[in-house]
């Protein structure tokens, strides 16, 4: 489990951890990482047009992105978007594997960098950004816990996120990325549990099961409008909220799992399982503020699903 980092020393610790784990290619030492301020400027210029406070495509805003504090699961999702679905393992091989580098260069043509409708940066800048994200995404498949303040109410917020990849059965070195986020405003007692996926939106159905219980089927229908004044609308969604709580209202959606959350049927023959076993007990208890019965063996009192499909 990772804890969010909130200063420059924390950012350096991420780099050191990545070096220790062997995720930095020999040809790309830590000194060559793009400075966080430059990463932030690129993300806000090329990504925040479509992922803004007012237009949260994919279920997130990148207007306030900070590379020095971003959860590994978030930078991993950005990598998936930018590279058009190249797997994390392959992206991390770019510095030492010519075939991996060639695939990333090819897939960048269909990635999200050009979605803002403005000329993309030069190749050296893109390569440096991709490499930095590859390093900073270390630990994405473990829970990251962040403690921040709500931008509007200035109230403390607790967020936990984790990412899973499902390797493509059709294209070697590619993978679908699924990111699960659980968030709770500890003062307002308002929160949500959200799934996001990359690199492409999807329409149809998905099934979600908490702790092996009978799966609830959700309708995944809608569209996302690009926030770059182009008027382009993409068919399908890239995120879905499974549970939501509001002040003085009954919770709706799935209960917070004790052991696992299983997602299936969103894409053909794909099932992804998120383990909750490693979510620290103190964090789970804090989530009680937004998700009643999160620690109870009897979850039957939790509300009905927020967007269940018609049976």
N, C-alpha and C positions, 0 to 999 in steps of 0.2 A: 504494500500500500504506500502511495506517495502522498506527501503533504505539499500544498501549493507553496511556491517560493515567491517572496515579495521584495527582493532586493537584488543588487548586482552580485553579491556573494552567492546568493541562491542560484542565480543563473550559471555562475561558474561551477557550482556543485553539480548541476545537471551535465555540463560538458565533461567534468571529471568522471562522473559515474558512467557516462557513455564510453569514455576512453577505457575505463577499467573493464567494462563489459565487452570491449572489442568491437563497438559499433562505428568507430571512426576508422576510415580507410587510412592506410599508411601514407598515402599521397595527400591527405587532407588533415593536417594537424589542427588542434584547437584554435591556434592563432589565426587561421584562415576563415573562421566562422564569421558570417555577416553580423555586424553589430545589431543588437536588438532594435535600436532606434531606426535603422535602415529597413529592417524587416517590417516594423510597424508601419512605416511610411508606404511601403509597397502593398501591404495587405489593405490598408485603408484606401489606397488609390485604386487598386484593381479588384478588390473583393468586397469592400464595404458598399459599393454601388448597388449590389444585389443582396447583400446581407447587412442591412441597416436596421436601426432602431424601429423605423417606420415600415420596413419591408423585410421581415425576418424569414427570408427564404431558407429552407433547410432547418428551420427552427432556431436560428441564431443570428445575432448581430455581431459584426466585426468592426463597428465604428470605434470601439474602445479597445481593440486588440492590443495586447502587450506581450511581446515574445518572452520577456523576462519572467512573466508570471503565468503564461498560458499553460493549461493542463496538457500533458502529453497526448491525451486522446483527441484534443482539439487540433493540435498540429498534425497529428496523424490523419485526421479527416481532411485537413487542408491539403496534405500531400496527395491523398486519394483524388481530390477534386482537380488539383493542378496537373497531375500526371494521367488523368483519365482512367484511374483504377489499377495502376501498377502496384504490386504488393509492397509492403514495407520492407520485407527481406530483400527484394530486388533493388529497391531504391537505395538501400544501405550498401549494396554491392557496387554501386556506380563507380566509385573511385578506383576499384581494383578489377572490375569485370567489364570489358569492352562491350559484350553483348547486352549486359544490363544497361549500360550507358546508351547504347543505340536504341533500345526499346523505350527508355524514358524520353529521349529526344524525339522519337517518332510519336509517342503518345501525347507529348506536350502540345502537338498540333490540334488535338481534340480535347484538350483539358480546359480548365475554367479561366485561365489567365486572360483570354481574349474576350470574355463575356462582358467586360465593362464597356466595350465598344470604343476603346482607345488603343493606340499602338502599344504593343507589348514591349517590355524592356529587352535589351540585348541579351544574347545567349549567356554571356558570362554572369550577368546579374541574376538571370533565372537559375542557372546552375548553382550559384552561391546560395540563393534562397532555398532551393530544393535540398541542398546538402545540410543547411542549418536546420531545416525542419526535420530532416532524417535523424539528426542528432537529438534534437529536442523532443522527439516523439518517443524516445526510449522510455519504457515503462507504461506505454499506452494501454497494454492489455492487463494492467493491474489497476485497482481503484485509486483514484486521485481525489483527495478531499481538499476543498478550497473554502476559505472563510473570507468573505468580502462584505461590502455594504451595498444595499439596494441604492441605485443611482437616484431614485426619486425620494423615497422615504428615509434614506440613510440608516435603515435598520439592518442589523446583522443577518447575513444570508449564509446558509450552509449548503454546499453543492458537492456531490460526489459523481464522478464520471468514469467510464471504462469503455474500451473499444475491443471489438472482436472482428477478425477477418475470416471470410469463407473463400478459399481458393477457387478460382474459376475452373470449371470442368471443360471449358472450350478453349481458353487461351492461357497458355503457360505463362507463369510469372505475373499473372493478374489476379486480383481478388476484390470481392465486395467488402466494404467496410461498414460496420454497424456500430453506432455510438449510443450508449445508454447514459442518460443524465437524470439525476434525482436532485431536486432543489427545494429548499425550505426557507422561508422568511421566518426567523425565529421569534419575531415580535408580533407580526400580523397573523401568524399561523396559517400562511398561505403557501402552497407549494405545488409541484408537478413532477411527474415521471414521464420522460420523453425518449423516444427512439428516433434516431436519424440514420440515414443510409447514404452511401456514395459508391460510385460516382454519378449515377443517373437517377432521376425521379422515377416513380412507379405509380401505377393505378391498379386497382383490383381489391384484393382482400389480404388480410393477414390474420394469423391466429396467435394469441398470447396466453401462456399458461404460467401461473405463479405456483411454484413448489409442487409441480406435477398435478395440480388440480385440473378439472375440465377446462379446456381452452375456451377463451372468449374470442369470437371472430369480429374483426373490425373492418369497416369499409375504408378504403384508401382512395378517395376521389377528390379531385380538385385540380388546381393549376397554380403556378407561381409566376408572377410578373417581374421581369427584370427591373431593377431600380435605376437604370441608366438612361431613362427617358427615350429608350429605343422603342418602347411599346411592345417588345417581344414577350410573349407569354408561353411558358413551357407547360406541356400536358403532364399531369401527375404531380405527386408530392414527394418531398425528400425527408419528411419527418412526420411524426404522429405522437400526440399526447395520450398516454394510457390512463393516467390518473391525475386528478386535479382537486385541490382543496381551496376553498375561499373562507374568509372570516365568517364565523357564525353560520356556516352552511355545512351540510353533510358532504363528506368526501365522495367523489365519483370516480369510477374506474377500478382498475385492479388494486388490490392491497399491495403494500410494499412486501416483496418476497422475503422469506427468512433464509431460504437456501438457494433458489435459482429462479430465473425467468427464461422461459423458452419461447422463441419466436420462430414461426414457420409460415410457409405458403406465400410470403410476400413476393419472392422470386421462386421460380419452379425448382423443386428438389433442393431447396436450401433451408436448413434449420440451424439457428444460432442459439447457444445457451450462455447466459450470463450468470456466473456464480456470485452469490451474495455471502458465501461463507467467510470470505476474507474482508468483508466490510466491518471495520472495528465496532465492537459492541457499544462503546461510548457514543460513536456517531449514530448508530442505529437508535439509541435512546433519545438523542437530540431530534432525530427525525419524527419521533412520537408527536412533536408539536404540530406537525402537518399531516402525518399519516397515522391516525388512530389505529390501535391494535397492531402496530408494526412489530411489537415484541410478543404478541399474544399468539397462543396456539389456536385460538378460536377467532378466525378472521371473518366469519360469516356476517358480522354486523356492518361491514363496509358497504358503501353504496353500490348501485348498479353501474355498469360500464358507461363511460362517457359517450362513446361513439360505436356501439355495437352494431354489427350488421344485422339486417333482418333475416330471420331464419326461414 
